[in-house]
């Protein structure tokens, strides 16, 4: 430990109380879903930048389906908490 965060701040009961609150669940869902969609968008842009414009629709469909799957998995995981 570096001592930057007190040990009681990392307590399981405190983390569980955050995850059992509605606002906390919304934050956790955002921490799962938003990076998935942002990553899909960046990978799509990277594909276009590397002359993948002719296959953009296939790449976009695949990446956004993966991001949608991760979002649904995140929703299910947060609900099960």
Backbone as XML, in Angstrom:
<?xml version="1.0"?>
<chain id="A" units="angstrom">
  <residue number="1" name="UNK">
    <atom name="N" x="0.833" y="-1.187" z="0.000"/>
    <atom name="CA" x="0.000" y="0.000" z="0.000"/>
    <atom name="C" x="0.876" y="1.248" z="0.000"/>
  </residue>
  <residue number="2" name="UNK">
    <atom name="N" x="0.430" y="2.229" z="-0.710"/>
    <atom name="CA" x="1.171" y="3.480" z="-0.763"/>
    <atom name="C" x="0.705" y="4.462" z="0.290"/>
  </residue>
  <residue number="3" name="UNK">
    <atom name="N" x="-0.429" y="4.193" z="0.915"/>
    <atom name="CA" x="-0.927" y="5.083" z="1.950"/>
    <atom name="C" x="-1.732" y="6.253" z="1.410"/>
  </residue>
  <residue number="4" name="UNK">
    <atom name="N" x="-2.000" y="6.258" z="0.114"/>
    <atom name="CA" x="-2.772" y="7.356" z="-0.466"/>
    <atom name="C" x="-4.247" y="7.280" z="-0.084"/>
  </residue>
  <residue number="5" name="UNK">
    <atom name="N" x="-4.763" y="6.074" z="0.096"/>
    <atom name="CA" x="-6.160" y="5.867" z="0.453"/>
    <atom name="C" x="-6.191" y="5.140" z="1.792"/>
  </residue>
  <residue number="6" name="UNK">
    <atom name="N" x="-6.994" y="5.624" z="2.731"/>
    <atom name="CA" x="-7.080" y="4.912" z="4.016"/>
    <atom name="C" x="-7.634" y="3.503" z="3.830"/>
  </residue>
  <residue number="7" name="UNK">
    <atom name="N" x="-7.217" y="2.587" z="4.670"/>
    <atom name="CA" x="-7.631" y="1.186" z="4.548"/>
    <atom name="C" x="-9.134" y="1.026" z="4.726"/>
  </residue>
  <residue number="8" name="UNK">
    <atom name="N" x="-9.762" y="1.831" z="5.581"/>
    <atom name="CA" x="-11.199" y="1.703" z="5.788"/>
    <atom name="C" x="-12.004" y="2.175" z="4.578"/>
  </residue>
  <residue number="9" name="UNK">
    <atom name="N" x="-11.403" y="2.939" z="3.697"/>
    <atom name="CA" x="-12.090" y="3.368" z="2.481"/>
    <atom name="C" x="-12.240" y="2.210" z="1.497"/>
  </residue>
  <residue number="10" name="UNK">
    <atom name="N" x="-11.402" y="1.196" z="1.617"/>
    <atom name="CA" x="-11.447" y="0.041" z="0.724"/>
    <atom name="C" x="-12.159" y="-1.149" z="1.353"/>
  </residue>
  <residue number="11" name="UNK">
    <atom name="N" x="-12.913" y="-0.904" z="2.401"/>
    <atom name="CA" x="-13.623" y="-1.947" z="3.123"/>
    <atom name="C" x="-14.729" y="-2.540" z="2.237"/>
  </residue>
  <residue number="12" name="UNK">
    <atom name="N" x="-14.962" y="-3.857" z="2.361"/>
    <atom name="CA" x="-15.984" y="-4.531" z="1.559"/>
    <atom name="C" x="-17.371" y="-3.983" z="1.841"/>
  </residue>
  <residue number="13" name="UNK">
    <atom name="N" x="-17.683" y="-3.741" z="3.109"/>
    <atom name="CA" x="-19.014" y="-3.236" z="3.459"/>
    <atom name="C" x="-19.282" y="-1.876" z="2.834"/>
  </residue>
  <residue number="14" name="UNK">
    <atom name="N" x="-18.276" y="-1.039" z="2.777"/>
    <atom name="CA" x="-18.435" y="0.282" z="2.166"/>
    <atom name="C" x="-18.649" y="0.155" z="0.655"/>
  </residue>
  <residue number="15" name="UNK">
    <atom name="N" x="-17.910" y="-0.713" z="0.004"/>
    <atom name="CA" x="-18.082" y="-0.923" z="-1.438"/>
    <atom name="C" x="-19.437" y="-1.544" z="-1.735"/>
  </residue>
  <residue number="16" name="UNK">
    <atom name="N" x="-19.875" y="-2.463" z="-0.891"/>
    <atom name="CA" x="-21.180" y="-3.094" z="-1.099"/>
    <atom name="C" x="-22.312" y="-2.095" z="-0.893"/>
  </residue>
  <residue number="17" name="UNK">
    <atom name="N" x="-22.173" y="-1.190" z="0.056"/>
    <atom name="CA" x="-23.212" y="-0.184" z="0.259"/>
    <atom name="C" x="-23.284" y="0.768" z="-0.934"/>
  </residue>
  <residue number="18" name="UNK">
    <atom name="N" x="-22.159" y="1.054" z="-1.556"/>
    <atom name="CA" x="-22.168" y="1.857" z="-2.773"/>
    <atom name="C" x="-22.873" y="1.120" z="-3.902"/>
  </residue>
  <residue number="19" name="UNK">
    <atom name="N" x="-22.597" y="-0.160" z="-4.037"/>
    <atom name="CA" x="-23.182" y="-0.944" z="-5.126"/>
    <atom name="C" x="-24.651" y="-1.257" z="-4.890"/>
  </residue>
  <residue number="20" name="UNK">
    <atom name="N" x="-25.127" y="-1.191" z="-3.661"/>
    <atom name="CA" x="-26.532" y="-1.475" z="-3.404"/>
    <atom name="C" x="-27.404" y="-0.234" z="-3.508"/>
  </residue>
  <residue number="21" name="UNK">
    <atom name="N" x="-26.819" y="0.940" z="-3.596"/>
    <atom name="CA" x="-27.539" y="2.189" z="-3.772"/>
    <atom name="C" x="-27.870" y="2.382" z="-5.254"/>
  </residue>
  <residue number="22" name="UNK">
    <atom name="N" x="-29.029" y="2.991" z="-5.556"/>
    <atom name="CA" x="-29.425" y="3.193" z="-6.956"/>
    <atom name="C" x="-28.426" y="4.065" z="-7.703"/>
  </residue>
  <residue number="23" name="UNK">
    <atom name="N" x="-28.021" y="5.157" z="-7.102"/>
    <atom name="CA" x="-27.065" y="6.050" z="-7.755"/>
    <atom name="C" x="-25.711" y="5.366" z="-7.940"/>
  </residue>
  <residue number="24" name="UNK">
    <atom name="N" x="-25.307" y="4.568" z="-6.954"/>
    <atom name="CA" x="-24.055" y="3.822" z="-7.070"/>
    <atom name="C" x="-24.103" y="2.811" z="-8.194"/>
  </residue>
  <residue number="25" name="UNK">
    <atom name="N" x="-25.254" y="2.153" z="-8.344"/>
    <atom name="CA" x="-25.407" y="1.196" z="-9.445"/>
    <atom name="C" x="-25.346" y="1.898" z="-10.795"/>
  </residue>
  <residue number="26" name="UNK">
    <atom name="N" x="-25.926" y="3.079" z="-10.856"/>
    <atom name="CA" x="-25.878" y="3.844" z="-12.101"/>
    <atom name="C" x="-24.441" y="4.220" z="-12.448"/>
  </residue>
  <residue number="27" name="UNK">
    <atom name="N" x="-23.672" y="4.603" z="-11.444"/>
    <atom name="CA" x="-22.260" y="4.946" z="-11.661"/>
    <atom name="C" x="-21.476" y="3.713" z="-12.116"/>
  </residue>
  <residue number="28" name="UNK">
    <atom name="N" x="-21.710" y="2.575" z="-11.477"/>
    <atom name="CA" x="-21.022" y="1.345" z="-11.883"/>
    <atom name="C" x="-21.369" y="0.957" z="-13.312"/>
  </residue>
  <residue number="29" name="UNK">
    <atom name="N" x="-22.640" y="1.099" z="-13.667"/>
    <atom name="CA" x="-23.048" y="0.789" z="-15.036"/>
    <atom name="C" x="-22.364" y="1.719" z="-16.029"/>
  </residue>
  <residue number="30" name="UNK">
    <atom name="N" x="-22.269" y="2.984" z="-15.674"/>
    <atom name="CA" x="-21.562" y="3.926" z="-16.541"/>
    <atom name="C" x="-20.090" y="3.596" z="-16.688"/>
  </residue>
  <residue number="31" name="UNK">
    <atom name="N" x="-19.497" y="3.094" z="-15.604"/>
    <atom name="CA" x="-18.084" y="2.724" z="-15.655"/>
    <atom name="C" x="-17.843" y="1.479" z="-16.495"/>
  </residue>
  <residue number="32" name="UNK">
    <atom name="N" x="-18.890" y="0.704" z="-16.736"/>
    <atom name="CA" x="-18.777" y="-0.483" z="-17.583"/>
    <atom name="C" x="-19.135" y="-0.155" z="-19.025"/>
  </residue>
  <residue number="33" name="UNK">
    <atom name="N" x="-20.279" y="0.502" z="-19.223"/>
    <atom name="CA" x="-20.830" y="0.675" z="-20.560"/>
    <atom name="C" x="-20.129" y="1.778" z="-21.364"/>
  </residue>
  <residue number="34" name="UNK">
    <atom name="N" x="-19.888" y="2.911" z="-20.759"/>
    <atom name="CA" x="-19.336" y="4.034" z="-21.520"/>
    <atom name="C" x="-17.953" y="3.753" z="-22.121"/>
  </residue>
  <residue number="35" name="UNK">
    <atom name="N" x="-17.018" y="3.133" z="-21.379"/>
    <atom name="CA" x="-15.739" y="2.804" z="-22.020"/>
    <atom name="C" x="-15.870" y="1.793" z="-23.162"/>
  </residue>
  <residue number="36" name="UNK">
    <atom name="N" x="-16.863" y="0.908" z="-23.077"/>
    <atom name="CA" x="-17.058" y="-0.056" z="-24.169"/>
    <atom name="C" x="-17.466" y="0.666" z="-25.449"/>
  </residue>
  <residue number="37" name="UNK">
    <atom name="N" x="-18.411" y="1.611" z="-25.332"/>
    <atom name="CA" x="-18.857" y="2.344" z="-26.519"/>
    <atom name="C" x="-17.776" y="3.279" z="-27.041"/>
  </residue>
  <residue number="38" name="UNK">
    <atom name="N" x="-17.045" y="3.909" z="-26.132"/>
    <atom name="CA" x="-15.955" y="4.796" z="-26.556"/>
    <atom name="C" x="-14.853" y="4.005" z="-27.257"/>
  </residue>
  <residue number="39" name="UNK">
    <atom name="N" x="-14.537" y="2.834" z="-26.715"/>
    <atom name="CA" x="-13.530" y="1.990" z="-27.348"/>
    <atom name="C" x="-13.966" y="1.513" z="-28.716"/>
  </residue>
  <residue number="40" name="UNK">
    <atom name="N" x="-15.250" y="1.167" z="-28.850"/>
    <atom name="CA" x="-15.762" y="0.740" z="-30.157"/>
    <atom name="C" x="-15.652" y="1.870" z="-31.163"/>
  </residue>
  <residue number="41" name="UNK">
    <atom name="N" x="-15.988" y="3.082" z="-30.742"/>
    <atom name="CA" x="-15.903" y="4.225" z="-31.653"/>
    <atom name="C" x="-14.462" y="4.508" z="-32.060"/>
  </residue>
  <residue number="42" name="UNK">
    <atom name="N" x="-13.542" y="4.420" z="-31.102"/>
    <atom name="CA" x="-12.138" y="4.689" z="-31.423"/>
    <atom name="C" x="-11.556" y="3.607" z="-32.333"/>
  </residue>
  <residue number="43" name="UNK">
    <atom name="N" x="-11.904" y="2.356" z="-32.098"/>
    <atom name="CA" x="-11.410" y="1.294" z="-32.979"/>
    <atom name="C" x="-11.989" y="1.435" z="-34.385"/>
  </residue>
  <residue number="44" name="UNK">
    <atom name="N" x="-13.249" y="1.883" z="-34.492"/>
    <atom name="CA" x="-13.840" y="2.113" z="-35.812"/>
    <atom name="C" x="-13.097" y="3.242" z="-36.528"/>
  </residue>
  <residue number="45" name="UNK">
    <atom name="N" x="-12.817" y="4.322" z="-35.808"/>
    <atom name="CA" x="-12.079" y="5.437" z="-36.415"/>
    <atom name="C" x="-10.677" y="5.014" z="-36.820"/>
  </residue>
  <residue number="46" name="UNK">
    <atom name="N" x="-10.047" y="4.184" z="-36.008"/>
    <atom name="CA" x="-8.714" y="3.683" z="-36.340"/>
    <atom name="C" x="-8.749" y="2.831" z="-37.603"/>
  </residue>
  <residue number="47" name="UNK">
    <atom name="N" x="-9.797" y="2.030" z="-37.742"/>
    <atom name="CA" x="-9.945" y="1.204" z="-38.934"/>
    <atom name="C" x="-10.097" y="2.072" z="-40.181"/>
  </residue>
  <residue number="48" name="UNK">
    <atom name="N" x="-10.870" y="3.140" z="-40.075"/>
    <atom name="CA" x="-11.050" y="4.042" z="-41.224"/>
    <atom name="C" x="-9.739" y="4.752" z="-41.537"/>
  </residue>
  <residue number="49" name="UNK">
    <atom name="N" x="-8.999" y="5.144" z="-40.492"/>
    <atom name="CA" x="-7.723" y="5.835" z="-40.715"/>
    <atom name="C" x="-6.706" y="4.950" z="-41.416"/>
  </residue>
  <residue number="50" name="UNK">
    <atom name="N" x="-6.768" y="3.645" z="-41.172"/>
    <atom name="CA" x="-5.853" y="2.723" z="-41.836"/>
    <atom name="C" x="-6.459" y="2.172" z="-43.122"/>
  </residue>
  <residue number="51" name="UNK">
    <atom name="N" x="-7.166" y="3.031" z="-43.824"/>
    <atom name="CA" x="-7.758" y="2.748" z="-45.141"/>
    <atom name="C" x="-8.737" y="1.586" z="-45.118"/>
  </residue>
  <residue number="52" name="UNK">
    <atom name="N" x="-9.549" y="1.576" z="-44.074"/>
    <atom name="CA" x="-10.574" y="0.550" z="-43.980"/>
    <atom name="C" x="-11.954" y="1.101" z="-44.287"/>
  </residue>
  <residue number="53" name="UNK">
    <atom name="N" x="-12.006" y="2.176" z="-45.047"/>
    <atom name="CA" x="-13.284" y="2.809" z="-45.356"/>
    <atom name="C" x="-14.216" y="1.926" z="-46.157"/>
  </residue>
  <residue number="54" name="UNK">
    <atom name="N" x="-13.668" y="1.026" z="-46.962"/>
    <atom name="CA" x="-14.515" y="0.155" z="-47.780"/>
    <atom name="C" x="-15.199" y="-0.922" z="-46.941"/>
  </residue>
  <residue number="55" name="UNK">
    <atom name="N" x="-14.675" y="-1.216" z="-45.758"/>
    <atom name="CA" x="-15.304" y="-2.216" z="-44.892"/>
    <atom name="C" x="-15.800" y="-1.587" z="-43.589"/>
  </residue>
  <residue number="56" name="UNK">
    <atom name="N" x="-16.070" y="-0.289" z="-43.627"/>
    <atom name="CA" x="-16.473" y="0.433" z="-42.422"/>
    <atom name="C" x="-17.784" y="-0.078" z="-41.845"/>
  </residue>
  <residue number="57" name="UNK">
    <atom name="N" x="-18.750" y="-0.396" z="-42.688"/>
    <atom name="CA" x="-20.048" y="-0.825" z="-42.163"/>
    <atom name="C" x="-19.938" y="-2.177" z="-41.441"/>
  </residue>
  <residue number="58" name="UNK">
    <atom name="N" x="-19.118" y="-3.078" z="-41.962"/>
    <atom name="CA" x="-18.943" y="-4.378" z="-41.304"/>
    <atom name="C" x="-18.202" y="-4.219" z="-39.974"/>
  </residue>
  <residue number="59" name="UNK">
    <atom name="N" x="-17.158" y="-3.396" z="-39.978"/>
    <atom name="CA" x="-16.390" y="-3.167" z="-38.754"/>
    <atom name="C" x="-17.252" y="-2.465" z="-37.714"/>
  </residue>
  <residue number="60" name="UNK">
    <atom name="N" x="-18.013" y="-1.461" z="-38.144"/>
    <atom name="CA" x="-18.876" y="-0.732" z="-37.215"/>
    <atom name="C" x="-19.926" y="-1.652" z="-36.616"/>
  </residue>
  <residue number="61" name="UNK">
    <atom name="N" x="-20.529" y="-2.483" z="-37.440"/>
    <atom name="CA" x="-21.544" y="-3.409" z="-36.939"/>
    <atom name="C" x="-20.953" y="-4.348" z="-35.900"/>
  </residue>
  <residue number="62" name="UNK">
    <atom name="N" x="-19.803" y="-4.912" z="-36.186"/>
    <atom name="CA" x="-19.165" y="-5.840" z="-35.255"/>
    <atom name="C" x="-18.794" y="-5.152" z="-33.945"/>
  </residue>
  <residue number="63" name="UNK">
    <atom name="N" x="-18.157" y="-3.998" z="-34.035"/>
    <atom name="CA" x="-17.704" y="-3.312" z="-32.826"/>
    <atom name="C" x="-18.864" y="-2.840" z="-31.970"/>
  </residue>
  <residue number="64" name="UNK">
    <atom name="N" x="-19.913" y="-2.305" z="-32.602"/>
    <atom name="CA" x="-21.046" y="-1.813" z="-31.818"/>
    <atom name="C" x="-21.886" y="-2.956" z="-31.266"/>
  </residue>
  <residue number="65" name="UNK">
    <atom name="N" x="-21.894" y="-4.104" z="-31.921"/>
    <atom name="CA" x="-22.547" y="-5.280" z="-31.345"/>
    <atom name="C" x="-21.807" y="-5.751" z="-30.096"/>
  </residue>
  <residue number="66" name="UNK">
    <atom name="N" x="-20.489" y="-5.725" z="-30.157"/>
    <atom name="CA" x="-19.693" y="-6.106" z="-28.987"/>
    <atom name="C" x="-19.941" y="-5.117" z="-27.844"/>
  </residue>
  <residue number="67" name="UNK">
    <atom name="N" x="-19.974" y="-3.823" z="-28.158"/>
    <atom name="CA" x="-20.238" y="-2.819" z="-27.122"/>
    <atom name="C" x="-21.637" y="-2.991" z="-26.547"/>
  </residue>
  <residue number="68" name="UNK">
    <atom name="N" x="-22.610" y="-3.315" z="-27.383"/>
    <atom name="CA" x="-23.966" y="-3.564" z="-26.892"/>
    <atom name="C" x="-24.020" y="-4.787" z="-25.999"/>
  </residue>
  <residue number="69" name="UNK">
    <atom name="N" x="-23.314" y="-5.832" z="-26.392"/>
    <atom name="CA" x="-23.256" y="-7.047" z="-25.561"/>
    <atom name="C" x="-22.620" y="-6.742" z="-24.210"/>
  </residue>
  <residue number="70" name="UNK">
    <atom name="N" x="-21.541" y="-5.976" z="-24.203"/>
    <atom name="CA" x="-20.893" y="-5.620" z="-22.939"/>
    <atom name="C" x="-21.801" y="-4.755" z="-22.077"/>
  </residue>
  <residue number="71" name="UNK">
    <atom name="N" x="-22.581" y="-3.879" z="-22.698"/>
    <atom name="CA" x="-23.512" y="-3.045" z="-21.940"/>
    <atom name="C" x="-24.602" y="-3.894" z="-21.303"/>
  </residue>
  <residue number="72" name="UNK">
    <atom name="N" x="-25.139" y="-4.840" z="-22.060"/>
    <atom name="CA" x="-26.176" y="-5.719" z="-21.512"/>
    <atom name="C" x="-25.595" y="-6.591" z="-20.396"/>
  </residue>
  <residue number="73" name="UNK">
    <atom name="N" x="-24.387" y="-7.089" z="-20.593"/>
    <atom name="CA" x="-23.733" y="-7.880" z="-19.542"/>
    <atom name="C" x="-23.492" y="-7.020" z="-18.303"/>
  </residue>
  <residue number="74" name="UNK">
    <atom name="N" x="-23.136" y="-5.772" z="-18.504"/>
    <atom name="CA" x="-22.945" y="-4.855" z="-17.373"/>
    <atom name="C" x="-24.246" y="-4.586" z="-16.640"/>
  </residue>
  <residue number="75" name="UNK">
    <atom name="N" x="-25.336" y="-4.404" z="-17.387"/>
    <atom name="CA" x="-26.642" y="-4.195" z="-16.768"/>
    <atom name="C" x="-27.029" y="-5.405" z="-15.930"/>
  </residue>
  <residue number="76" name="UNK">
    <atom name="N" x="-26.846" y="-6.583" z="-16.483"/>
    <atom name="CA" x="-27.191" y="-7.806" z="-15.751"/>
    <atom name="C" x="-26.309" y="-7.974" z="-14.507"/>
  </residue>
  <residue number="77" name="UNK">
    <atom name="N" x="-25.043" y="-7.656" z="-14.626"/>
    <atom name="CA" x="-24.129" y="-7.783" z="-13.484"/>
    <atom name="C" x="-24.498" y="-6.789" z="-12.384"/>
  </residue>
  <residue number="78" name="UNK">
    <atom name="N" x="-24.855" y="-5.572" z="-12.770"/>
    <atom name="CA" x="-25.206" y="-4.560" z="-11.772"/>
    <atom name="C" x="-26.538" y="-4.896" z="-11.118"/>
  </residue>
  <residue number="79" name="UNK">
    <atom name="N" x="-27.476" y="-5.448" z="-11.870"/>
    <atom name="CA" x="-28.765" y="-5.835" z="-11.293"/>
    <atom name="C" x="-28.584" y="-6.962" z="-10.280"/>
  </residue>
  <residue number="80" name="UNK">
    <atom name="N" x="-27.691" y="-7.892" z="-10.570"/>
    <atom name="CA" x="-27.483" y="-9.042" z="-9.671"/>
    <atom name="C" x="-26.776" y="-8.673" z="-8.378"/>
  </residue>
  <residue number="81" name="UNK">
    <atom name="N" x="-26.220" y="-7.461" z="-8.292"/>
    <atom name="CA" x="-25.550" y="-7.064" z="-7.044"/>
    <atom name="C" x="-26.585" y="-6.973" z="-5.994"/>
  </residue>
</chain>
